[in-house]
Amino acid sequence: MARTLVEIRSLARGHTRTAIRVLVGIMRSKDATPAARVSAANAILDRGWGKATQPKESSGDGVIEIIHRIERVIVHPDRPDGGNV
């Protein structure tokens, strides 16, 4: 019988303390590879503080402009310039 998402989350959350201890152990282990130590450290920071926000940068390819244009078209679909009503 399939478990519901709530049951699965509950089961997983029951192992939180152990999972954090394992991550801390890997992060502190001299025998772990540097990549494993960094990965464990990042996982701990993400869970404690949330993932870092990524700044929006325009690389000159117009991606930000395209997103802005899509937003304007959705808000004002009858106005090609996206102007205010």
PDB file of N, CA, C and O in Angstrom:
ATOM      1  N   MET A   1       0.849  -1.182   0.000  1.00  0.00           N
ATOM      2  CA  MET A   1       0.000   0.000   0.000  1.00  0.00           C
ATOM      3  C   MET A   1       0.894   1.245   0.000  1.00  0.00           C
ATOM      4  O   MET A   1       1.827   1.345   0.796  1.00  0.00           O
ATOM      5  N   ALA A   2       0.602   2.192  -0.898  1.00  0.00           N
ATOM      6  CA  ALA A   2       1.401   3.410  -1.003  1.00  0.00           C
ATOM      7  C   ALA A   2       1.126   4.337   0.177  1.00  0.00           C
ATOM      8  O   ALA A   2      -0.010   4.480   0.630  1.00  0.00           O
ATOM      9  N   ARG A   3       2.168   4.944   0.646  1.00  0.00           N
ATOM     10  CA  ARG A   3       2.015   5.900   1.750  1.00  0.00           C
ATOM     11  C   ARG A   3       1.742   7.281   1.181  1.00  0.00           C
ATOM     12  O   ARG A   3       2.155   7.603   0.067  1.00  0.00           O
ATOM     13  N   THR A   4       1.053   8.077   1.950  1.00  0.00           N
ATOM     14  CA  THR A   4       0.771   9.434   1.491  1.00  0.00           C
ATOM     15  C   THR A   4       2.006  10.297   1.683  1.00  0.00           C
ATOM     16  O   THR A   4       2.909   9.959   2.448  1.00  0.00           O
ATOM     17  N   LEU A   5       2.028  11.405   0.981  1.00  0.00           N
ATOM     18  CA  LEU A   5       3.152  12.335   1.077  1.00  0.00           C
ATOM     19  C   LEU A   5       3.355  12.804   2.511  1.00  0.00           C
ATOM     20  O   LEU A   5       4.491  12.962   2.959  1.00  0.00           O
ATOM     21  N   VAL A   6       2.268  13.025   3.226  1.00  0.00           N
ATOM     22  CA  VAL A   6       2.368  13.468   4.620  1.00  0.00           C
ATOM     23  C   VAL A   6       3.061  12.409   5.471  1.00  0.00           C
ATOM     24  O   VAL A   6       3.907  12.735   6.304  1.00  0.00           O
ATOM     25  N   GLU A   7       2.700  11.135   5.262  1.00  0.00           N
ATOM     26  CA  GLU A   7       3.336  10.052   6.021  1.00  0.00           C
ATOM     27  C   GLU A   7       4.826   9.962   5.699  1.00  0.00           C
ATOM     28  O   GLU A   7       5.648   9.778   6.596  1.00  0.00           O
ATOM     29  N   ILE A   8       5.168  10.090   4.434  1.00  0.00           N
ATOM     30  CA  ILE A   8       6.577  10.007   4.017  1.00  0.00           C
ATOM     31  C   ILE A   8       7.368  11.153   4.622  1.00  0.00           C
ATOM     32  O   ILE A   8       8.473  10.950   5.124  1.00  0.00           O
ATOM     33  N   ARG A   9       6.806  12.365   4.577  1.00  0.00           N
ATOM     34  CA  ARG A   9       7.495  13.521   5.177  1.00  0.00           C
ATOM     35  C   ARG A   9       7.685  13.313   6.680  1.00  0.00           C
ATOM     36  O   ARG A   9       8.740  13.627   7.230  1.00  0.00           O
ATOM     37  N   SER A  10       6.670  12.788   7.325  1.00  0.00           N
ATOM     38  CA  SER A  10       6.747  12.553   8.758  1.00  0.00           C
ATOM     39  C   SER A  10       7.850  11.546   9.091  1.00  0.00           C
ATOM     40  O   SER A  10       8.627  11.746  10.024  1.00  0.00           O
ATOM     41  N   LEU A  11       7.904  10.472   8.320  1.00  0.00           N
ATOM     42  CA  LEU A  11       8.958   9.473   8.534  1.00  0.00           C
ATOM     43  C   LEU A  11      10.347  10.070   8.319  1.00  0.00           C
ATOM     44  O   LEU A  11      11.265   9.836   9.105  1.00  0.00           O
ATOM     45  N   ALA A  12      10.483  10.834   7.255  1.00  0.00           N
ATOM     46  CA  ALA A  12      11.780  11.456   6.961  1.00  0.00           C
ATOM     47  C   ALA A  12      12.178  12.438   8.061  1.00  0.00           C
ATOM     48  O   ALA A  12      13.333  12.464   8.488  1.00  0.00           O
ATOM     49  N   ARG A  13      11.239  13.229   8.507  1.00  0.00           N
ATOM     50  CA  ARG A  13      11.534  14.216   9.550  1.00  0.00           C
ATOM     51  C   ARG A  13      11.913  13.553  10.865  1.00  0.00           C
ATOM     52  O   ARG A  13      12.614  14.151  11.682  1.00  0.00           O
ATOM     53  N   GLY A  14      11.462  12.340  11.074  1.00  0.00           N
ATOM     54  CA  GLY A  14      11.845  11.605  12.272  1.00  0.00           C
ATOM     55  C   GLY A  14      13.335  11.279  12.304  1.00  0.00           C
ATOM     56  O   GLY A  14      13.877  10.959  13.362  1.00  0.00           O
ATOM     57  N   HIS A  15      13.990  11.357  11.167  1.00  0.00           N
ATOM     58  CA  HIS A  15      15.437  11.071  11.073  1.00  0.00           C
ATOM     59  C   HIS A  15      16.290  12.340  10.961  1.00  0.00           C
ATOM     60  O   HIS A  15      17.482  12.267  10.662  1.00  0.00           O
ATOM     61  N   THR A  16      15.685  13.480  11.197  1.00  0.00           N
ATOM     62  CA  THR A  16      16.398  14.748  11.020  1.00  0.00           C
ATOM     63  C   THR A  16      17.638  14.850  11.889  1.00  0.00           C
ATOM     64  O   THR A  16      18.715  15.197  11.403  1.00  0.00           O
ATOM     65  N   ARG A  17      17.494  14.552  13.163  1.00  0.00           N
ATOM     66  CA  ARG A  17      18.628  14.694  14.091  1.00  0.00           C
ATOM     67  C   ARG A  17      19.791  13.786  13.665  1.00  0.00           C
ATOM     68  O   ARG A  17      20.948  14.207  13.677  1.00  0.00           O
ATOM     69  N   THR A  18      19.483  12.562  13.297  1.00  0.00           N
ATOM     70  CA  THR A  18      20.521  11.629  12.848  1.00  0.00           C
ATOM     71  C   THR A  18      21.161  12.117  11.550  1.00  0.00           C
ATOM     72  O   THR A  18      22.382  12.065  11.400  1.00  0.00           O
ATOM     73  N   ALA A  19      20.342  12.589  10.618  1.00  0.00           N
ATOM     74  CA  ALA A  19      20.862  13.060   9.334  1.00  0.00           C
ATOM     75  C   ALA A  19      21.800  14.248   9.524  1.00  0.00           C
ATOM     76  O   ALA A  19      22.844  14.326   8.876  1.00  0.00           O
ATOM     77  N   ILE A  20      21.437  15.165  10.401  1.00  0.00           N
ATOM     78  CA  ILE A  20      22.309  16.319  10.669  1.00  0.00           C
ATOM     79  C   ILE A  20      23.614  15.859  11.300  1.00  0.00           C
ATOM     80  O   ILE A  20      24.683  16.361  10.954  1.00  0.00           O
ATOM     81  N   ARG A  21      23.534  14.904  12.228  1.00  0.00           N
ATOM     82  CA  ARG A  21      24.758  14.379  12.849  1.00  0.00           C
ATOM     83  C   ARG A  21      25.675  13.730  11.811  1.00  0.00           C
ATOM     84  O   ARG A  21      26.895  13.891  11.863  1.00  0.00           O
ATOM     85  N   VAL A  22      25.079  12.995  10.870  1.00  0.00           N
ATOM     86  CA  VAL A  22      25.875  12.364   9.800  1.00  0.00           C
ATOM     87  C   VAL A  22      26.541  13.438   8.952  1.00  0.00           C
ATOM     88  O   VAL A  22      27.729  13.343   8.644  1.00  0.00           O
ATOM     89  N   LEU A  23      25.779  14.461   8.574  1.00  0.00           N
ATOM     90  CA  LEU A  23      26.352  15.545   7.768  1.00  0.00           C
ATOM     91  C   LEU A  23      27.485  16.250   8.502  1.00  0.00           C
ATOM     92  O   LEU A  23      28.517  16.556   7.905  1.00  0.00           O
ATOM     93  N   VAL A  24      27.298  16.507   9.787  1.00  0.00           N
ATOM     94  CA  VAL A  24      28.359  17.143  10.588  1.00  0.00           C
ATOM     95  C   VAL A  24      29.578  16.229  10.655  1.00  0.00           C
ATOM     96  O   VAL A  24      30.715  16.693  10.562  1.00  0.00           O
ATOM     97  N   GLY A  25      29.337  14.930  10.819  1.00  0.00           N
ATOM     98  CA  GLY A  25      30.448  13.974  10.853  1.00  0.00           C
ATOM     99  C   GLY A  25      31.247  13.979   9.556  1.00  0.00           C
ATOM    100  O   GLY A  25      32.478  13.951   9.578  1.00  0.00           O
ATOM    101  N   ILE A  26      30.548  14.014   8.434  1.00  0.00           N
ATOM    102  CA  ILE A  26      31.238  14.064   7.134  1.00  0.00           C
ATOM    103  C   ILE A  26      31.992  15.380   6.995  1.00  0.00           C
ATOM    104  O   ILE A  26      33.142  15.397   6.556  1.00  0.00           O
ATOM    105  N   MET A  27      31.353  16.468   7.364  1.00  0.00           N
ATOM    106  CA  MET A  27      31.981  17.784   7.250  1.00  0.00           C
ATOM    107  C   MET A  27      33.273  17.858   8.068  1.00  0.00           C
ATOM    108  O   MET A  27      34.242  18.485   7.640  1.00  0.00           O
ATOM    109  N   ARG A  28      33.290  17.229   9.230  1.00  0.00           N
ATOM    110  CA  ARG A  28      34.455  17.285  10.114  1.00  0.00           C
ATOM    111  C   ARG A  28      35.488  16.190   9.842  1.00  0.00           C
ATOM    112  O   ARG A  28      36.602  16.249  10.361  1.00  0.00           O
ATOM    113  N   SER A  29      35.134  15.212   9.048  1.00  0.00           N
ATOM    114  CA  SER A  29      36.012  14.064   8.821  1.00  0.00           C
ATOM    115  C   SER A  29      37.230  14.420   7.977  1.00  0.00           C
ATOM    116  O   SER A  29      37.116  14.985   6.890  1.00  0.00           O
ATOM    117  N   LYS A  30      38.387  14.075   8.504  1.00  0.00           N
ATOM    118  CA  LYS A  30      39.635  14.286   7.756  1.00  0.00           C
ATOM    119  C   LYS A  30      39.758  13.265   6.633  1.00  0.00           C
ATOM    120  O   LYS A  30      40.481  13.497   5.664  1.00  0.00           O
ATOM    121  N   ASP A  31      39.057  12.134   6.751  1.00  0.00           N
ATOM    122  CA  ASP A  31      39.117  11.082   5.734  1.00  0.00           C
ATOM    123  C   ASP A  31      38.174  11.332   4.551  1.00  0.00           C
ATOM    124  O   ASP A  31      38.349  10.747   3.482  1.00  0.00           O
ATOM    125  N   ALA A  32      37.185  12.195   4.741  1.00  0.00           N
ATOM    126  CA  ALA A  32      36.237  12.485   3.656  1.00  0.00           C
ATOM    127  C   ALA A  32      36.919  13.355   2.611  1.00  0.00           C
ATOM    128  O   ALA A  32      37.820  14.134   2.922  1.00  0.00           O
ATOM    129  N   THR A  33      36.478  13.211   1.377  1.00  0.00           N
ATOM    130  CA  THR A  33      37.045  14.045   0.312  1.00  0.00           C
ATOM    131  C   THR A  33      36.635  15.496   0.542  1.00  0.00           C
ATOM    132  O   THR A  33      35.612  15.759   1.174  1.00  0.00           O
ATOM    133  N   PRO A  34      37.422  16.431   0.036  1.00  0.00           N
ATOM    134  CA  PRO A  34      37.030  17.836   0.166  1.00  0.00           C
ATOM    135  C   PRO A  34      35.634  18.103  -0.427  1.00  0.00           C
ATOM    136  O   PRO A  34      34.866  18.890   0.127  1.00  0.00           O
ATOM    137  N   ALA A  35      35.312  17.452  -1.544  1.00  0.00           N
ATOM    138  CA  ALA A  35      34.001  17.652  -2.163  1.00  0.00           C
ATOM    139  C   ALA A  35      32.881  17.181  -1.240  1.00  0.00           C
ATOM    140  O   ALA A  35      31.847  17.841  -1.140  1.00  0.00           O
ATOM    141  N   ALA A  36      33.074  16.050  -0.567  1.00  0.00           N
ATOM    142  CA  ALA A  36      32.061  15.540   0.361  1.00  0.00           C
ATOM    143  C   ALA A  36      31.915  16.467   1.559  1.00  0.00           C
ATOM    144  O   ALA A  36      30.804  16.693   2.040  1.00  0.00           O
ATOM    145  N   ARG A  37      33.025  17.001   2.041  1.00  0.00           N
ATOM    146  CA  ARG A  37      32.981  17.905   3.189  1.00  0.00           C
ATOM    147  C   ARG A  37      32.251  19.202   2.840  1.00  0.00           C
ATOM    148  O   ARG A  37      31.450  19.703   3.629  1.00  0.00           O
ATOM    149  N   VAL A  38      32.534  19.738   1.660  1.00  0.00           N
ATOM    150  CA  VAL A  38      31.859  20.962   1.216  1.00  0.00           C
ATOM    151  C   VAL A  38      30.372  20.699   0.999  1.00  0.00           C
ATOM    152  O   VAL A  38      29.532  21.514   1.380  1.00  0.00           O
ATOM    153  N   SER A  39      30.053  19.573   0.392  1.00  0.00           N
ATOM    154  CA  SER A  39      28.652  19.221   0.150  1.00  0.00           C
ATOM    155  C   SER A  39      27.886  19.107   1.465  1.00  0.00           C
ATOM    156  O   SER A  39      26.764  19.600   1.580  1.00  0.00           O
ATOM    157  N   ALA A  40      28.487  18.464   2.441  1.00  0.00           N
ATOM    158  CA  ALA A  40      27.842  18.326   3.748  1.00  0.00           C
ATOM    159  C   ALA A  40      27.678  19.688   4.415  1.00  0.00           C
ATOM    160  O   ALA A  40      26.628  19.976   4.990  1.00  0.00           O
ATOM    161  N   ALA A  41      28.698  20.518   4.341  1.00  0.00           N
ATOM    162  CA  ALA A  41      28.627  21.858   4.937  1.00  0.00           C
ATOM    163  C   ALA A  41      27.521  22.674   4.276  1.00  0.00           C
ATOM    164  O   ALA A  41      26.759  23.357   4.960  1.00  0.00           O
ATOM    165  N   ASN A  42      27.431  22.606   2.948  1.00  0.00           N
ATOM    166  CA  ASN A  42      26.379  23.337   2.243  1.00  0.00           C
ATOM    167  C   ASN A  42      24.993  22.832   2.625  1.00  0.00           C
ATOM    168  O   ASN A  42      24.069  23.627   2.801  1.00  0.00           O
ATOM    169  N   ALA A  43      24.844  21.529   2.753  1.00  0.00           N
ATOM    170  CA  ALA A  43      23.554  20.959   3.140  1.00  0.00           C
ATOM    171  C   ALA A  43      23.145  21.458   4.524  1.00  0.00           C
ATOM    172  O   ALA A  43      21.979  21.784   4.750  1.00  0.00           O
ATOM    173  N   ILE A  44      24.092  21.516   5.438  1.00  0.00           N
ATOM    174  CA  ILE A  44      23.804  22.000   6.796  1.00  0.00           C
ATOM    175  C   ILE A  44      23.399  23.474   6.757  1.00  0.00           C
ATOM    176  O   ILE A  44      22.413  23.867   7.381  1.00  0.00           O
ATOM    177  N   LEU A  45      24.157  24.285   6.026  1.00  0.00           N
ATOM    178  CA  LEU A  45      23.834  25.709   5.934  1.00  0.00           C
ATOM    179  C   LEU A  45      22.469  25.934   5.272  1.00  0.00           C
ATOM    180  O   LEU A  45      21.689  26.771   5.724  1.00  0.00           O
ATOM    181  N   ASP A  46      22.187  25.188   4.205  1.00  0.00           N
ATOM    182  CA  ASP A  46      20.898  25.334   3.512  1.00  0.00           C
ATOM    183  C   ASP A  46      19.734  25.018   4.434  1.00  0.00           C
ATOM    184  O   ASP A  46      18.707  25.697   4.394  1.00  0.00           O
ATOM    185  N   ARG A  47      19.883  24.001   5.257  1.00  0.00           N
ATOM    186  CA  ARG A  47      18.792  23.629   6.147  1.00  0.00           C
ATOM    187  C   ARG A  47      18.652  24.606   7.312  1.00  0.00           C
ATOM    188  O   ARG A  47      17.547  24.856   7.793  1.00  0.00           O
ATOM    189  N   GLY A  48      19.771  25.149   7.757  1.00  0.00           N
ATOM    190  CA  GLY A  48      19.727  26.083   8.888  1.00  0.00           C
ATOM    191  C   GLY A  48      19.362  27.508   8.517  1.00  0.00           C
ATOM    192  O   GLY A  48      18.691  28.203   9.280  1.00  0.00           O
ATOM    193  N   TRP A  49      19.807  27.948   7.336  1.00  0.00           N
ATOM    194  CA  TRP A  49      19.639  29.342   6.956  1.00  0.00           C
ATOM    195  C   TRP A  49      18.867  29.537   5.653  1.00  0.00           C
ATOM    196  O   TRP A  49      18.551  30.670   5.292  1.00  0.00           O
ATOM    197  N   GLY A  50      18.561  28.459   4.947  1.00  0.00           N
ATOM    198  CA  GLY A  50      17.905  28.581   3.639  1.00  0.00           C
ATOM    199  C   GLY A  50      18.955  28.762   2.559  1.00  0.00           C
ATOM    200  O   GLY A  50      20.092  29.145   2.836  1.00  0.00           O
ATOM    201  N   LYS A  51      18.565  28.484   1.341  1.00  0.00           N
ATOM    202  CA  LYS A  51      19.504  28.628   0.230  1.00  0.00           C
ATOM    203  C   LYS A  51      19.754  30.100  -0.038  1.00  0.00           C
ATOM    204  O   LYS A  51      18.855  30.931   0.086  1.00  0.00           O
ATOM    205  N   ALA A  52      20.983  30.408  -0.406  1.00  0.00           N
ATOM    206  CA  ALA A  52      21.343  31.789  -0.728  1.00  0.00           C
ATOM    207  C   ALA A  52      20.619  32.221  -1.994  1.00  0.00           C
ATOM    208  O   ALA A  52      20.476  31.446  -2.940  1.00  0.00           O
ATOM    209  N   THR A  53      20.165  33.466  -1.999  1.00  0.00           N
ATOM    210  CA  THR A  53      19.500  33.979  -3.193  1.00  0.00           C
ATOM    211  C   THR A  53      20.538  34.259  -4.262  1.00  0.00           C
ATOM    212  O   THR A  53      21.679  34.611  -3.965  1.00  0.00           O
ATOM    213  N   GLN A  54      20.129  34.098  -5.496  1.00  0.00           N
ATOM    214  CA  GLN A  54      21.015  34.337  -6.620  1.00  0.00           C
ATOM    215  C   GLN A  54      20.698  35.708  -7.201  1.00  0.00           C
ATOM    216  O   GLN A  54      19.542  35.995  -7.512  1.00  0.00           O
ATOM    217  N   PRO A  55      21.711  36.558  -7.352  1.00  0.00           N
ATOM    218  CA  PRO A  55      21.446  37.884  -7.932  1.00  0.00           C
ATOM    219  C   PRO A  55      21.054  37.764  -9.398  1.00  0.00           C
ATOM    220  O   PRO A  55      21.533  36.887 -10.116  1.00  0.00           O
ATOM    221  N   LYS A  56      20.182  38.653  -9.823  1.00  0.00           N
ATOM    222  CA  LYS A  56      19.797  38.688 -11.229  1.00  0.00           C
ATOM    223  C   LYS A  56      20.832  39.514 -11.976  1.00  0.00           C
ATOM    224  O   LYS A  56      21.058  40.683 -11.663  1.00  0.00           O
ATOM    225  N   GLU A  57      21.444  38.899 -12.948  1.00  0.00           N
ATOM    226  CA  GLU A  57      22.435  39.588 -13.752  1.00  0.00           C
ATOM    227  C   GLU A  57      22.062  39.443 -15.212  1.00  0.00           C
ATOM    228  O   GLU A  57      21.586  38.396 -15.652  1.00  0.00           O
ATOM    229  N   SER A  58      22.284  40.497 -15.941  1.00  0.00           N
ATOM    230  CA  SER A  58      22.038  40.428 -17.379  1.00  0.00           C
ATOM    231  C   SER A  58      23.369  40.174 -18.058  1.00  0.00           C
ATOM    232  O   SER A  58      24.316  40.943 -17.895  1.00  0.00           O
ATOM    233  N   SER A  59      23.439  39.095 -18.818  1.00  0.00           N
ATOM    234  CA  SER A  59      24.683  38.743 -19.493  1.00  0.00           C
ATOM    235  C   SER A  59      24.741  39.342 -20.890  1.00  0.00           C
ATOM    236  O   SER A  59      25.583  38.966 -21.706  1.00  0.00           O
ATOM    237  N   GLY A  60      23.836  40.280 -21.156  1.00  0.00           N
ATOM    238  CA  GLY A  60      23.825  40.895 -22.468  1.00  0.00           C
ATOM    239  C   GLY A  60      23.012  40.124 -23.483  1.00  0.00           C
ATOM    240  O   GLY A  60      22.919  40.532 -24.641  1.00  0.00           O
ATOM    241  N   ASP A  61      22.418  39.009 -23.067  1.00  0.00           N
ATOM    242  CA  ASP A  61      21.632  38.215 -24.013  1.00  0.00           C
ATOM    243  C   ASP A  61      20.151  38.591 -23.985  1.00  0.00           C
ATOM    244  O   ASP A  61      19.350  37.988 -24.700  1.00  0.00           O
ATOM    245  N   GLY A  62      19.775  39.584 -23.165  1.00  0.00           N
ATOM    246  CA  GLY A  62      18.409  40.076 -23.146  1.00  0.00           C
ATOM    247  C   GLY A  62      17.430  39.246 -22.338  1.00  0.00           C
ATOM    248  O   GLY A  62      16.221  39.454 -22.442  1.00  0.00           O
ATOM    249  N   VAL A  63      17.925  38.305 -21.529  1.00  0.00           N
ATOM    250  CA  VAL A  63      17.030  37.428 -20.771  1.00  0.00           C
ATOM    251  C   VAL A  63      16.157  38.233 -19.818  1.00  0.00           C
ATOM    252  O   VAL A  63      14.949  38.003 -19.754  1.00  0.00           O
ATOM    253  N   ILE A  64      16.737  39.166 -19.080  1.00  0.00           N
ATOM    254  CA  ILE A  64      15.970  39.977 -18.133  1.00  0.00           C
ATOM    255  C   ILE A  64      14.926  40.788 -18.889  1.00  0.00           C
ATOM    256  O   ILE A  64      13.792  40.911 -18.425  1.00  0.00           O
ATOM    257  N   GLU A  65      15.284  41.343 -20.038  1.00  0.00           N
ATOM    258  CA  GLU A  65      14.350  42.114 -20.838  1.00  0.00           C
ATOM    259  C   GLU A  65      13.184  41.248 -21.314  1.00  0.00           C
ATOM    260  O   GLU A  65      12.037  41.694 -21.307  1.00  0.00           O
ATOM    261  N   ILE A  66      13.468  40.026 -21.721  1.00  0.00           N
ATOM    262  CA  ILE A  66      12.420  39.114 -22.177  1.00  0.00           C
ATOM    263  C   ILE A  66      11.460  38.793 -21.038  1.00  0.00           C
ATOM    264  O   ILE A  66      10.245  38.782 -21.233  1.00  0.00           O
ATOM    265  N   ILE A  67      11.994  38.534 -19.863  1.00  0.00           N
ATOM    266  CA  ILE A  67      11.145  38.230 -18.703  1.00  0.00           C
ATOM    267  C   ILE A  67      10.263  39.429 -18.387  1.00  0.00           C
ATOM    268  O   ILE A  67       9.073  39.272 -18.114  1.00  0.00           O
ATOM    269  N   HIS A  68      10.840  40.622 -18.424  1.00  0.00           N
ATOM    270  CA  HIS A  68      10.073  41.833 -18.151  1.00  0.00           C
ATOM    271  C   HIS A  68       8.965  42.001 -19.192  1.00  0.00           C
ATOM    272  O   HIS A  68       7.845  42.378 -18.849  1.00  0.00           O
ATOM    273  N   ARG A  69       9.266  41.727 -20.434  1.00  0.00           N
ATOM    274  CA  ARG A  69       8.270  41.851 -21.504  1.00  0.00           C
ATOM    275  C   ARG A  69       7.144  40.830 -21.313  1.00  0.00           C
ATOM    276  O   ARG A  69       5.975  41.159 -21.515  1.00  0.00           O
ATOM    277  N   ILE A  70       7.479  39.614 -20.932  1.00  0.00           N
ATOM    278  CA  ILE A  70       6.456  38.597 -20.683  1.00  0.00           C
ATOM    279  C   ILE A  70       5.538  39.055 -19.561  1.00  0.00           C
ATOM    280  O   ILE A  70       4.321  38.897 -19.662  1.00  0.00           O
ATOM    281  N   GLU A  71       6.088  39.613 -18.504  1.00  0.00           N
ATOM    282  CA  GLU A  71       5.277  40.102 -17.399  1.00  0.00           C
ATOM    283  C   GLU A  71       4.327  41.194 -17.868  1.00  0.00           C
ATOM    284  O   GLU A  71       3.159  41.209 -17.479  1.00  0.00           O
ATOM    285  N   ARG A  72       4.811  42.096 -18.691  1.00  0.00           N
ATOM    286  CA  ARG A  72       3.966  43.183 -19.179  1.00  0.00           C
ATOM    287  C   ARG A  72       2.853  42.656 -20.070  1.00  0.00           C
ATOM    288  O   ARG A  72       1.720  43.131 -19.991  1.00  0.00           O
ATOM    289  N   VAL A  73       3.158  41.693 -20.906  1.00  0.00           N
ATOM    290  CA  VAL A  73       2.149  41.129 -21.804  1.00  0.00           C
ATOM    291  C   VAL A  73       1.070  40.414 -21.006  1.00  0.00           C
ATOM    292  O   VAL A  73      -0.110  40.502 -21.346  1.00  0.00           O
ATOM    293  N   ILE A  74       1.456  39.711 -19.955  1.00  0.00           N
ATOM    294  CA  ILE A  74       0.475  39.008 -19.131  1.00  0.00           C
ATOM    295  C   ILE A  74      -0.412  40.007 -18.403  1.00  0.00           C
ATOM    296  O   ILE A  74      -1.622  39.801 -18.307  1.00  0.00           O
ATOM    297  N   VAL A  75       0.166  41.079 -17.892  1.00  0.00           N
ATOM    298  CA  VAL A  75      -0.606  42.069 -17.151  1.00  0.00           C
ATOM    299  C   VAL A  75      -1.505  42.869 -18.079  1.00  0.00           C
ATOM    300  O   VAL A  75      -2.651  43.153 -17.731  1.00  0.00           O
ATOM    301  N   HIS A  76      -1.008  43.237 -19.253  1.00  0.00           N
ATOM    302  CA  HIS A  76      -1.760  44.048 -20.208  1.00  0.00           C
ATOM    303  C   HIS A  76      -1.729  43.381 -21.583  1.00  0.00           C
ATOM    304  O   HIS A  76      -1.035  43.865 -22.478  1.00  0.00           O
ATOM    305  N   PRO A  77      -2.467  42.275 -21.774  1.00  0.00           N
ATOM    306  CA  PRO A  77      -2.391  41.538 -23.022  1.00  0.00           C
ATOM    307  C   PRO A  77      -2.877  42.312 -24.240  1.00  0.00           C
ATOM    308  O   PRO A  77      -2.468  42.003 -25.359  1.00  0.00           O
ATOM    309  N   ASP A  78      -3.752  43.324 -24.051  1.00  0.00           N
ATOM    310  CA  ASP A  78      -4.272  44.078 -25.188  1.00  0.00           C
ATOM    311  C   ASP A  78      -3.389  45.270 -25.563  1.00  0.00           C
ATOM    312  O   ASP A  78      -3.638  45.937 -26.566  1.00  0.00           O
ATOM    313  N   ARG A  79      -2.381  45.530 -24.774  1.00  0.00           N
ATOM    314  CA  ARG A  79      -1.505  46.672 -25.044  1.00  0.00           C
ATOM    315  C   ARG A  79      -0.121  46.153 -25.382  1.00  0.00           C
ATOM    316  O   ARG A  79       0.592  45.702 -24.485  1.00  0.00           O
ATOM    317  N   PRO A  80       0.288  46.201 -26.648  1.00  0.00           N
ATOM    318  CA  PRO A  80       1.582  45.633 -27.052  1.00  0.00           C
ATOM    319  C   PRO A  80       2.770  46.274 -26.359  1.00  0.00           C
ATOM    320  O   PRO A  80       3.816  45.644 -26.199  1.00  0.00           O
ATOM    321  N   ASP A  81       2.609  47.546 -25.939  1.00  0.00           N
ATOM    322  CA  ASP A  81       3.725  48.208 -25.261  1.00  0.00           C
ATOM    323  C   ASP A  81       3.729  47.919 -23.776  1.00  0.00           C
ATOM    324  O   ASP A  81       4.670  48.289 -23.073  1.00  0.00           O
ATOM    325  N   GLY A  82       2.668  47.250 -23.282  1.00  0.00           N
ATOM    326  CA  GLY A  82       2.596  46.914 -21.864  1.00  0.00           C
ATOM    327  C   GLY A  82       2.278  48.084 -20.980  1.00  0.00           C
ATOM    328  O   GLY A  82       2.408  47.993 -19.759  1.00  0.00           O
ATOM    329  N   GLY A  83       1.857  49.205 -21.581  1.00  0.00           N
ATOM    330  CA  GLY A  83       1.587  50.418 -20.828  1.00  0.00           C
ATOM    331  C   GLY A  83       0.465  50.273 -19.832  1.00  0.00           C
ATOM    332  O   GLY A  83      -0.322  49.327 -19.879  1.00  0.00           O
ATOM    333  N   ASN A  84       0.407  51.235 -18.927  1.00  0.00           N
ATOM    334  CA  ASN A  84      -0.641  51.238 -17.905  1.00  0.00           C
ATOM    335  C   ASN A  84      -1.986  51.571 -18.511  1.00  0.00           C
ATOM    336  O   ASN A  84      -2.082  52.271 -19.519  1.00  0.00           O
ATOM    337  N   VAL A  85      -3.018  51.057 -17.879  1.00  0.00           N
ATOM    338  CA  VAL A  85      -4.385  51.297 -18.339  1.00  0.00           C
ATOM    339  C   VAL A  85      -4.840  52.663 -17.912  1.00  0.00           C
ATOM    340  O   VAL A  85      -5.969  53.056 -18.204  1.00  0.00           O
TER     341      VAL A  85
END
